[in-house]
Amino acid sequence: MVRALSSRSRATASSIALAAVLSQNDDNTFLANAFVSRSSPLVLSTPSTSSISPLFTAHTNANKNACKTKLWSTINAAAVSSNGAASPSLQLVEHFLSQYEKSLEEGQQWANEFGFAENEEQTAEGSFYSIFRAIRKMDSNGPDSGNGSEKLLGLNGTPFYIPATLLADAEGGAANQFSNFFHFTHFATALEEDFLDAQRGSTDNRKGWQVSAVSQPTGSSFDDARMTLSQVKTALESGTVIFNNIGAHIPRLAGPTLASTDALSLPGALNMYVTAQGMRTSAPPHTDRQDVLVVQMEGAKRWRVFTPPADGDVKPNADPFARGKGDDSLPLHKLLEGRDGKLGTELVLDVVTREGDVLFIPAGFPHTTDTVEETGDAGYDTSIHLTFNIDTHVWDLDHLAVRNAALRRSGVTDVLSPPSFSASNAEMNRYTGKVNQLSTNLRSQMMDALPLEFLDVTLNDSPGFVDPIVKNLERLCSLVNEESGSSSAVSSDSLSETLERIHSYGLSVLDIHRDMYLAAVEEGRLRKAEAAMTAHVKEPSSSNKVMMTPERMQRLSLFRVRPFFEQIDELKKELEQWCFSGSVMSESSSPDSSGKSRESQLDPNWQFTAPLKNGDEVEADLGGAFFAAKISQVVGNTYNVVFFDGDRIDGLERDQIK
């Protein structure tokens, strides 16, 4: 069944369907992605033929001649091929392809409803929806996974790679719907049509991943402030150019992002990475907070994926979902030391993605990339890939977040909280500190996401769905107390209440994301309609540069996206206030030495007035929206911050940090 639409979203979908008549175009295809996780290693360089299915073997043999140009390794081939291909992972690939094929009809229904398809034609948008429905069905945290013992998401997940031809076989075509969807020419057009922003990533595989701005305004006019293609090409000479949340900004990419969001019933996001051919390190080793599905759009990229580091007891204050970012480092040579090394990691996947290929990397799995070819005949100048984010941890949809919120609501100190955490510090990083000193299995379970269908269920009407989650949370809380020697008790009623509040919060965030992507899709169709109406008056020799009228300027993504993030910021603030209010109410009847209640002394604007010091976990303003960050330096009355993804901003005022 296609997910039911809110009344507001349904009206928007109808207007998009009508606008689709104005924008019929063969280029209206989609880019897709999926998400998976780890268990057994899948290394395609030396597969064990005895454990590979006929379908997989046929594709691998066919591709040997189709892809003679290979990315070469900077390390000895034996170091990346000794693991071979394990049958459980290959079984997961086959199961995924089966689920994908079964979901194609549902994806087509979704594409028809939103005006992406005419008649019964297969579209990329529908295929993107289908690939994420396959992930949803394989989620082993849910009751309908049917996926045996293999987990897809999180620290115990299973990474996998699927070549484009296998997806095409499932679709019954010569090429899958993701091929030829987005190339450098589409990107160049997007730069002309809009006001986009980007960062350039560092390339030292011995240090943490740092990012810096691609461009700075060259003057006071609008055109002087816009990032240009020339500036992007200059940045590509020294690193990967990163476009975060690009699905909300480029209309062509909004459809696939909406498809992933609807198919998973989860607030999703899409990033785009552009890398020049010949980059020895295009992304230093790092981990992400999201489970990600990568779809290669153009060119090629080599990926090496490792099991999560096992050095939590050595480095407890490192966020397992942000290793190798900012001041933390995951040197490649340390990762390659194997299970007996300091990090205790193991190389589980070493593949090259080419156009139409998909790759899934679970949250917390270190990975690094390069675009170095072993021959000079690479056949491309630029590598472009899309990364779809499964943002369970970002939106508090995991066990650790529910437990922490319930404890705070009850006024109970969380023994797992980092040392810098206090009751008034709403922006602590709960993935650092003593939680990383729990036993490996318990830590992974605490950080596991709630079932992907969580936001699709009406909790009050589904005790059979909610009760097992509450019982599992009670079990995990008890195990934490046993290992930590704590007596931080939280009742089942408190856990149920917190689940309901996070469910309400998550649904609101989901609807905002859907409306944001629907607005981008509608903008894209409006632009096509405008171009069609003016095509007959355009001189053949005229420039392709888009004229920015005042009306069109107001529709730029720079202005279109910000209100949605402002709504999300308000929701986050409301959730934090809810957590804090329970604690305040329990203490409000207890007067201090002056006879005043503690509640009456709380500054209502405390988030923007409380003193800050180096190392404090905060949220900082980044282009009108607040994101998790850490205070790196206090300079007079201003603050320098490092965001969770390694980005840095200096000189923020106090009212830009909460």
N, C-alpha and C positions, 0 to 999 in steps of 0.2 A: 504494500500500500504506500502511496505517496504521502508524505507527512502532511497533516492538516495545516492549512495556512491560517494565520491570524486574519481578522477582518481587514486590517490595514494592509497586510502583505498581499491578501487575495485581490484587493482593489488595484494594488500596484502591478500584480501579475497580469491582471486583465488589460491594463493600459499598455504593458509591454507586449502582450500578444497582439494588440491592435497595431502598435508601432512596428511590429515585425514585418508587416506588409510593405513598409517603406524601405526595409533594409535587407531584402532578399539578396544573398550574395554567397557565392561558393566559398568565399574566405571565412564564412561564419562557422568555422570548425573550432574544436575545443582541445584544450590541453588537459591531460589527466595525470592523476597521481594516486598512490596508495600508501598505506601505512602497515608496517609489520613489526616483528621483533625477533629475538634470538632464541636459540636453544642449542641446536647442533650447528656446526659451521657449514657454510656453503661457499666453497671456493671453486670457481668455474675453471681455473687453469688446469687442474689435474683431476677430473671427476672419476669416481669409481664406477665403471660401466656396469658392474653387477647390480648397483643399487639405483640406476637411473631409469626413469620410465622411457618407453619408446618415443613418446611425444617430445620429451626434453632432449633425448639423444638426437633425434632427427633434426631438431632446430640447431643444436650445437654443431653438428656436422655441416649443415647447410651454410652456417654463418662463417665457417673457416675460410671459405673462398670469398664471401661477400665482404669481409672485414679484414683484408690482408694487412692494412696499416694498423698497427697496435701501439698503444701507449707502452713505453718501456719503464721498467722499475729502476729506481735509483739504488736498490739493494739487490742482493743475490736472489735469483729466481727461486732457489730452493727454500728461502726463508718465507716465501709467500705461497708456495704450492704444496708444502709437506702435509697439510691437514687433509687434503682431498675433499670430496663432496659427500656429506653424510645423508643417509636416506631419510631421516626424519625431516630435514629441511626440504629435501626434494618432494617429499609427500606433502609438506605444507604448501609448496609452490603449486603442485597439482590440485590440492584442495582449493587454493585461492582461485586458480583458473576456472575450476568447476563452479565456484560461487559467482565469479564474474560473469560467466556465460549465462547462468540462471538469472542474473540480475539485469541483463541487457533489455529485456522487455519492459521492466519497471523503469529503467533509465529512460527509455524512449517515451514512456507515458509522461514522465516528469518533463522531458524536453518539449513535448507537444503542449503541455499545460502552460509553459512559460514562453511559447512562441518561438522556440529555437528551431523547430522542425516543421516542415510542410508535409502533409500526407503521412506516409509511413517511412520516410527516408531516415536512415541512421545518421545521427549527428555526434560530433565530438562531445557536446554538452551532455547528451544522454549517456555516452560511454564514461565520461568522468563521474557522473552520478553512480553508474553501475560499479565502477572500480572501488568507490568508497562504501557502497552497500556491501560489497564482498568483504571489506575490512570489518564493517559493523557485524556481519554475520559470523565472522571468525573470532570475534573478541571473546577470549576464554574467561573474562570476568563476568560474562553474561550467561544466562541459562540456556541460550539456543546456539552456543558456539559450535558444537559438534566437531571440535578441533582436537580431540584427544587430550594429551597432557601438554601440548606445546602452547606456550603463551605468545601472544602477538605483540603486546605493548609493554613498555616499562623496562625496568632493570633486569627482569627475567625474560625479556622478549626475544624475538627471533628476526634478525635482519634477513632480507631476501632480495634477489635481483631477478627480474623477468625481462627477457629480450622482447623487442617489438614484435617479432614474428610469431611468438607464442600468443600474444594478445590478438594479433590479426587472425590467427587460426581459430581462437575462441569466438571472434566476431564473424568469421566466415568470409573474410576479405583478403585481398592481396597485401594491404597495409593497414595498420591499426589507425583508429580515429585520432590519435594523438600526434601522429607524424604530420609534418608540414603545417602545424597549427600556429606557431609563433616563431618568427625568425628575426634576424637583425633589422630587416627592412620594416617590420611591424614596430620594433622598438624605436627606430629612428622617427617613424611617423608619430608615435606617442609623444616623443620629445617635442615635436613641432606643435602638436595639438594641445599640450597641457603644460603645467608647471610642476615638474617632478623634482624630487630630491633623492640623493643617493650618497652612500659612503664607499670609501675604498678600503679594502681589508689589507692587513699586513701579510708578509710572506715568509717570515722567519719561523721555521718549524721547530726551533728550540725554545721559543718564547710564547707567551699567551697571545691570543688573537686580538689585535687592536684595530680600530677603525678610525678613519678621519674623513672629513668632508671632501667630496669630489670637486665642488666649485664654491666660489665666493662671488658675491655681486661685484660687477665691474663698474657700476655707475648707479645713478639714482632712478633710472627709468625701469619700467616693468621688464622690458626686453633685456636690460643690463643685469637684472636679478635672476633671470631664467638660466638654468643649466643647459648647456649646448652640447651637441653631438661632438664637437671638437674637444670640449673639456672631458667628456667621457672617454674618448679615444686616448687622450693624454694620460688619464688615470689608468687605463688598461695597460699601459706600458710598465706599470710598477705594482699592479695588484688587481684583485677581483673587484668589480663594481657591484655593490649590493643595493637592491631596492627592496626595502622592508614593506610589508603589507601592500604590495603593489596591486593585488586584486581589487582593492578599493579605489585605485587611482586610474588604471588603464581599463577602459570598458571591455576590450577584447578578452581580458583575463578575468573580468568580474563573473562571467558565466561559469567557468570552471570552479571558481571559488565559492559561488553560490551553490553549485552542485555538491561540492564536498561538504558544505555546511548543512544542507538539507539531508543528504544521504546519511550523515553521521548523527544528525540532530545535536550538533555541537558547534559552538562558536569557533569558526575556523579562520585561518589567515593564509596568505600566499606571499612568499618572497621570491625574488628573481635574482640570479647570479650570472653576471656576464664576465667571461675570462678570455684573454687573448691566448691563442695557441702558443705553446712553448714555455708556459709558466711552470717552473720546477716545483714550486709550492703555491697552489692557488688558494688553499685554506689550510693554515697550520692545524695540528691535531686539537680537537676540542669536542665537548659534548653539548647537547641542546636540552632545553627544558621540555621540548615537544617531541613526540613521536612524529617522524616526518616521512612523507612520500615524495620522492624525487622523480621528475619526468624530464628527460633530456629533450630539449627542443631543437638544438642545432649544434653541430660540431661533436666533440667527444670530451669525456673527462674520466680520469682514473680515480677510483675510490678505494681506500683501504679502511676497513671497519674493524674495531677491536672490542673485546668484551669490556664491561665497566671496570675501572680500577678497583683494586681490593685493598687500598691503603687508607681506608676510612679511620682506622684506629691510629694511624700515623698522622693524618691530616684531617682531623674531624671538622675543622672550620671551613673546609672547601665544599662548595655546593656541588654535589654529584651531577647536577644538570647544567653546570656552567664551568666545568673544568676546562682549562686551556683558554680562558677568556680573561681579559683585564690583566690583573697582577698574577693570576695563577698560570702555571705552565704545565704542559704535557709534552715534553720533548719526544720527538719521534723515536730516537734511539732508545729511550727508556721504555716506550710502548713495545718495541720490538724485542725486548729482553725476554718476553714470554712469561709464563706462569711463575717461574722461579725468580723473576726480576722484582724490583722494588714495587712497581705498580701492580704486578700480578695479572697483567692483561694478556690476551691471546688474539692473534690475528685470525678473524673468522671469515672475512670476505675481502677479496681483492679482484675487482672487476672494472671494466671500462664500459661506461654508458654511452650509447649513440642514439641518434634521433629515434624517438618513440619508445626507448627503453624506460623501464621504471625500476626504482630501487627503494626499499623500505629500510629505515634505520630507527630503532627504538630510542626513546629518550634515555640519556645517560650513557650511550655507546660512543666512545671516542671514534672520530673519523677524520681523515685528511685527504686532500685532493691535489691533483696536478694535471697539466695538459701538455706534458712533454712527449713528443712522438719519437719513435726510433728511426724514422726516415724523414726526409725533408718533404715528402709528398703527403702531407696530412689531409689535403682535400678541403680544408676549411681555415678560416682566419680567426673565428670567434666561437667559443663554447657558451651556449646559453642553456641553463636548466632552471626549472621551476621547483620550488620546495613548498609543498602543502603541509601546514602545521596542524597536528591534532593536539589542541591546547587544553588538555584536561588539567594539568598542573597550574597553568596560568590562571584558570578560572575557578580554583579551589575545589575541583571535582576529584579529589583523592582522599584516601583514608586519613592521612596525616592532617590535612586541612580540616576535615570534619571533627576529628578528635581535638585539635587545638582550639577551634571555634567553640566547641561544647565546653571545654575547660574554662576558657575565658568568659563565656556567658555565665558560668557557674561561679566565677570568682576564684577559681582554683589555679594555682601556679603550675605551669607545665614544666615538668622536670626535664623535658627534652629541649626547652627553649634555649636559644643561644645566650651566652652570658650578658650580651648587651640588651636583651629584651626586657622590657618593663610593661606594666599594664597599660601605659599610655603610648607605648611605641607600637602603633598598629602595623608598621611596615617592616617587621622583622622578617628575616629570611629563615623560614622554618626548616629548610633543607640543610642547614648548617648546624654545628654544635653536637650535642650528645646523641642525636638521632643517628649519626654516623658511627657511633660506638656500639650500637646494638649489633646483635649477631646478624650476619649477612642476610639470612633468610627473612628474619623479622624486619630488618630495615627495608628490604625490597617489598614486603607485604604492606608495610606502613605507607610506602610511597606509591603503591599500586593505585591506578585510577579506579573510580567507580565504574560500573558497567556503562558502556557507551549508550545504552538505551535509557539511562537514568532520566534524562530530560523529556523523554517521550511518554513516560508513565505518570498517571495521576496517582500520587502517593496515597491519598486518603482512600482511594478505591482499590488499592493493590497491596493488601497486607502480605500476600504471598511473595511479592517482590521486595517489599521493604524489610520485613522481619529478618530474612537471612542476612541482609546487609547490616542491620543493627546488631544481630548476634555475632557476626564476624568482627565488627568494631569492638564489641565488648570483649571478645576473645583477645584481640590485638592489644587493647588497653591493659588487660590483665597480664599479658606476657611482658609488656613494657614495664609494668610495675615490678614484676618478678626479676627482670634483668637489671633494673635500675635501683631496686630497693626503695621504690617510692610508694606512697599510699595515695596518690592522686586519683581519687575515685570519681567516676562520672557515670551517672545513672543511664539506664536504657531510655527513660523518658527524655532526658536531656539530649541524648544522641538522636532520638527520633525528631525532637523539636529542631535540632540543628540541621538535620537532613532536609526537613521541610523548608527551612529558611534558605539554605544553599540551593535547593531545587528551584525556589521562586526566583532567587537572584540569577541563577544560570539561565532560566527561561527568558528573563528580561534581557540579559546580555545576548542571548541567541537571537531574539527578535530584532535587536538593534543591528547586529551584524547582517542579518538577512536584508533588512531595509537598506543598509548601506550598500550592499552589493547590488540589490535591485535598482537603486538610484544610479549606480555606475552603468549598469546594463542599459537602462533607459536613456542615459546621456549618450551612450555610444550610438544608439539607434537614431537619436535626434540629430547627432552630427552627420550620420550617413544621409539622412533625409535632407538636411541643409545642403550637403555637398551635391546631392542629385539635383536639387532645384537650381543650383547656381552653376552647374557644369557647363551649360550651353553658353554662358557669358564669359567664361574664363578664356583668356588668350592662351594659345598653345605654347608660347614662349614664356609665359609668366612664371614666377617663382612658385614653388610648392609650399612656401611659408604660409602658415595660417594667419589670417588677419584677426587680431584680438579686439573685437568691438567691446564696449562696456558691458553689454548684456552677456556676451559669451565669456568674458572675463569672470563674471560673477558665478558662472557654472563650472569653473575650473575645479579640479579635485582638491586643490589647496583650500578652497572655501567649502566645497561640498562635504568633505570628510570630517572636518573638525567638529561640527555639531554632534555627530554620532559619538565621537570619543568623549565629548563633554558629558553626554548622557551616561556613558559607561563610568566615567569618573564619579558621577553622582551616585550611581548604584553601588560602586565600591565603597564610597563614604558611608552610605546607608548601612551596608553590611557590617562595616567596622563599628559603627555606632550601635548596631544591634548587639554585637558581641560584647561591647564594652558596657552597654546599658544594664545588662543582667548583673554584672559585677557591681556596678554603681548602686543599683537598687538594693542589693543585698547588704551594702555597707552604709546606705544613706541614713538609716536609722541609728547608726553608731556615731555620736558626736565626738569631735575632737576636744582638746583641752579648752578651747574657747567657747564650746557649747554649740558650734555651728556644724551642720551635717557636712560630710565629705562631698556630697553631691553639689551642694551650693557653692563650694570652692572651685569647682572645675571650670576652667576657662572654656566657654563654648567654642572658641576658635583655637583650641589647644594644638591642633595639628599643624598650624602655621605660626605658632608663637613659642612652643616649647624649645628650650636650648638644644643646640646641636653640637656634636663634637666629631672628631675624626673617627671613622669606622662605623658610624651610625647607619643602620639600614633605613632607607627612606623611599619616597617616591618623588621624582623630580620632573619638572615640566620639560617636555620634548616636543616642540611644535604644537603646543596647545593641549596635549594629552599627558597624563602623568604615568610614568613607568618606574619599575623597581630599580633602585640605584643605591650606591653607598657613598657617604661623604669621604672624599679622599684628602681634602685639605680645607681648613678654615682660613680665609684671608680677610682679616678685618671683619666687615659686615657682609661679605660675600662668601660663597661656597663653591668649591670644585667637586664634581661628582663623577663617578664611574657607573655606567648603567650595567645591568646584568649581562648584556651581550658584549661588553668591553668598550662600548662607545663612551667618550668623555666629553664633558662640557664644563667650562670654567666660568666663574664670575656670576653664578646665579644669586638672585636676591632671596631673602628669607621667605617671601610670599610665593616663590616658585618651587618651594620644597615643602613636603608634608610627611 
